[in-house]
Amino acid sequence: MNTIVGRITRNAEINTLKNDRQVVNFSVAINDSYKTKQGERRELTTYYNCSYWISPNVAKILTKGTVVELTGRASSSAWIGRDGEIRSGLNFHTSYIQVYGGGRNVENEPKQNATQESNNPFADDTDDDLPF
């Protein structure tokens, strides 16, 4: 199992498959930085396409800008785009979601079994330097 912490880049969507099974799809950006040999600070953003199969109700609180900690399994995929170019992406098959805040106000919404709010001191951070 892996754990990642990032910010949701678009509101979660519920998709219903042919067998009436539902999956919640959303994407997360993880920001990191490092220094080059010359001492320059570089920013690096990694994007994951996430899926959550346990309960579709969690989609209500997975809104753009919300900071989440996800536990699950990472994988990669590759395909050929319509333009003939090779594309690739990272996927995260989520089994547990911890919500820290930052997106739509969720005070009056019921808490989900798979999610918990935390007293994170950065929850009210409105940093506008986001890559999305």
Steps between C-alpha positions, in 0.01 A plus 500: 500500500611854423395830651492830312393850607383749241239749391197401292517662155137452394175403672450126535263325259298184555502262205266204475631196315298250295459270801351791703817522707599859582847654515603847615762658273705808586851632446764612747809720458802447723748786520865441577814709470872438482824689451718451194877465523518873426279574804187591301170400655280303257134417545365165387132407482384140461140425401307182586166386360329347802219248536304404811260203492378470860227768523377750239378734778855621559487690167306782672802606704772439238495846347763699315760645737438256785815354657478123538718217625440182301603144573494245221690357207680701233523387138586648163336480160601583144296549183518652156305824472279603210793698363711183487727610785578268790342617826542377855347564840512402864204336670423459869251230606385650828390290798498769772442877485588756769361849428691800635302783341553792267221432251127563525375552857400158632396598857132421453547184297494157666836336560570186298637181656793511259584862572589701805568869552812597688612802698769572244658844558529544121134420427407866455803571281382689191829494314434612144830362366330174403587345162130451416 
